[in-house]
């Protein structure tokens, strides 16, 4: 919970026109992290981009969030496709 809250607070620390969360090194993503991510998506509905690791992508798929517009898809190695 502390790490998820830290992620949320860090993203809100300064006003931003766009927020990118680079989670490509994250290996553990729990319900607290999902909650923080959903809260950020609510705060930045048109300007959030999430770069997930394989593990984060899998958790978000299971949670029914795998098709969100803020979630970038990776293809062909480490190349990341921005949200449509």
HELIX and SHEET records of a PDB file:
HELIX    1   1 UNK A    2  UNK A   12  1                                  11    
HELIX    2   2 UNK A   31  UNK A   43  1                                  13    
HELIX    3   3 UNK A   54  UNK A   62  1                                   9    
SHEET    1   A 2 UNK A  19  UNK A  23  0                                        
SHEET    2   A 2 UNK A  48  UNK A  52  1                                        
SHEET    1   B 2 UNK A  73  UNK A  75  0                                        
SHEET    2   B 2 UNK A  79  UNK A  81 -1                                        
END                                                                             
